[in-house]
Amino acid sequence: MTRISDASGMVDVTDKPDMRRIACARGAILLSPSTIQAVRQLDVQKGDVLSTARVAALLAVKDTGRSIPMCHPIPVTAVEVDFELDLDSISSEVKVTSVGKTGVEMEALCGVTAALLTIWDMVKSLEKDPSGNYPNTRIIDVRVVEKLKLAI
């Protein structure tokens, strides 16, 4: 018989000192040029894509501790959400700052993915092929681009 311990759980950070924590994550969604143009011109049926994606990123950052089971809920002190539109993609970058005992990279990653998923949801009617699929739409290159821990 194999016994599997269920002693796992959140890492105990009680004795760690509070530090200023910063993490920045980035990712992109590939879209057709006509969809990018519709986003630029605020001509998407569901509304202002980037404003909605910004709010989705902020909510996701604040809710990370509830979305990822072993992730500590943390006091987020700042969130910056930026977008860059290219010919066939929209990039999102989310920078999260906190003062606490644990890093904020998961919050930044949750923010980026929520922003990109929201963009996809809002433009999906423009991206579907005749059979209802998304042959060219994809989320790519989601990653942490910076993580800092600074004494306070």
N, C-alpha and C positions, 0 to 999 in steps of 0.2 A: 504494500500500500504506500502511496506517495502522499505525504502530508504537505499541504500548502498553507503557509502561515498567512494569517490575515492581520498581522501586526503592522502592515504598511499603512501609511497615512501621510498627512502633511509633515514636512520636515520641521523639526522644532527649531525655531529661530529666536527663542526667548532671550538667549544670552548674547546674541549678535548686537553690535552697536548700531544705532541709527546712522545712516549715511544718506547723502543726496544721491539719488539713483536716476539715471537718464538712459533711455533706450530709444533707438530710432529703427523702424522697420519700413521696408519698401516692397512693392510688388506692382504688377501691371496686368491689364486686361487687353487682349488683342480684339479689335473690332474692325468692321469694315470702314473705309474712309467716309462713306455716306452717313454712317452712324455717328462718327466723330463730328462731322459737320452739323448734324442735327443737335448733338449735345452742345456744341459751340453756340449755335443759334437759338438755344432754348426752345427747340422745336420737337420735343419728345412728348408723346401723349400723356405720360404719367407725371410730367412736370419737370422742375429744375433738377437735373440728374446730380450735378456736383454738390449742390446745397444739401440735397437729401442724403447723399453718400457721406458728406461731412458729419451730419447729425448721426448717421448710423455708426460711423467710426467712433465718435465721442461716446455714444451709448455702449458700444462693445467694449471700449477701454474700461469704462466704469463698471461693467458687469462681468469682467473676466473671471473674477473669483467665483462667480456662480456658474460660469460656463465650463470651466476646466476644473474637474473634481479636486485635484490636489494642489491647486494654485491658491495662495493666500490672498484674501481680500486686503487690499492696500489703500492707503490714503493717496489718491492721485492729486497732485498739486498743479499740474499743467498738462495740456494736450494741444499739440499743433498738428493740423491736418492740411496737407498740400497736395495739389494735383498738377500734373503736367500732361498736356494733350499733344500727341504727335500725329502723324498722318494716319497710322493704323493702330494706335494704342493710347490708353490713358494710364499713367502711372500714379500711384498714390504713395505718399510718405507720411507716416505718423510718428511723431516724437512725443514721448511720455516722460514726465518728471514726477518724482515722488521723494519724500523723505521717510525712510523706514529701514527695515531689517532685511528686505529681500528685493531682488531686481524687478524691473518693469518690462523686460523684453516680451513676456507673454501678453501683456496689455497692448504693447505696440503691434505685435503680430495680429492680435484679435481685431484691433482697429483697422489695420490695413485690409485684412480679409473681409471684414464686414463692409468696408467701403467698396471694395471690388465686387463683392456679391450683390450689393445694392445697385451698383452701376449695371451689372448684368441683368438683374431683375427689371430695371427700369427701361432698358433698351432691347429686351429680348424679342419684342415684336418686330423690331427692325433687323434683327440678326438671323431670324429663322429662315431656313431654306424652304422650298415648296412642300417638303415632307414633314416640316415642323422640327427639324434638327438644327444643330448649331455646328456646322462643319469647320468653321474657322475661328469661332469665339473660344478663347481660353484664358484662364488666369495663369500667369507665369511669374517666375523669379521672386516669389515671396521669401524674404530673408531679413535677418537682423543686420543692419549696416553699421550700427554703432551701439556700444553699451559702455556706460561710464559709472563708476562708483567713486564719489568724492566725499572727503571728510567735511563735516559741517562745523 
